[in-house]
Amino acid sequence: MKLSKKLIGKYVIVDWVDVVSEMRVKLHSIELAKCRINGKVIEVFPCLVLEHDSCGELGDYTMLPSSLITSLEVLCQQS
C-alpha cells in the first residue's frame, strides 16, 4: 500500500497481516494472521509509525512496513 505524508497527524484504523508459525498442521491450513490497530500517524517513511499514548519523551508506538498493510481508514484529524 502506498502511504502519503498527508496522513501525519490523523487518527487511523489499520488492517495488516503478521507472520505466523504453525506446527503439526497441513500446509493449506496456514495463513497470515489478520490484525487491526488504531492510533495517530506520526511518520510514514519508510514505515508507518502510529502513536498510541505518550508521556513526555516516552510513548507507546507501532511501526508497520507498508507491505504488510491491507487497508487504512482515516478516522479524524488531530485537533
N, C-alpha and C positions, 0 to 999 in steps of 0.2 A: 504494500500500500504506500502510495506517495503521500508524504506529510508536508504540511505548509507551516512556515513560521507564523502565519496568521492565527494559529491555534494557541500560541503562547498567551497565558492569562485566562484562558477559557476552561470551564469545567466540562469534563467529558466522561462518557462511558466507553470503555474499550473492550471489545471481544478479541481474544487472541488464543493461540494454541501453544501448548507446552509439551515438551518431550515426556515420554513415559517409558517405564521399564516393566515388562511383564515376564513372569516365569511360569513355565508349565501351561502355556496356552497355545491354541492353534494360531498360525500366522495370520489368517484372515480376520481374527477377532481383535487384533491390536490396532489402536488408532491414537492419534494425538489427543491430549486432554483439552477439552474446551473450557476456557477460563473467561471471567469477566471481572473488570476492575474499574473504579472510578477515581477521579482526582482532578487537580488543577494542573494544566500543562505548563511546565516551566522551561522546557527545552525540547527541540525537535530534531537536532542534528548532532551526531549521526543516529542517535536513538531517541525515541520518545521518552521523556522523563516526566513522571507525574509526582506531584507533591500531595501527600495525604494529610499531613499535620506538621507544624513547625513551632519551635520554641527557641527563639534566639538563633544561634548558629546551628543548632541540631534540628533534624527533621526526619520524617518518615517518607521515603521515596520508593518509586518503582521505575526501573529502566527497561524499556522494551525495544528490541530491534524491530524496525518496520516490517521485516519479512515475516514476523510471527503474528502481526495484526490482521484480523479478518474483517473487522468493521469498527467504525468510530462514530459516535454520536455526540454532538455538542449540546450540552445542557444549558449553559448560560455563560455570560462573560463576567469577569471579575468586576465588582462594583467599586 
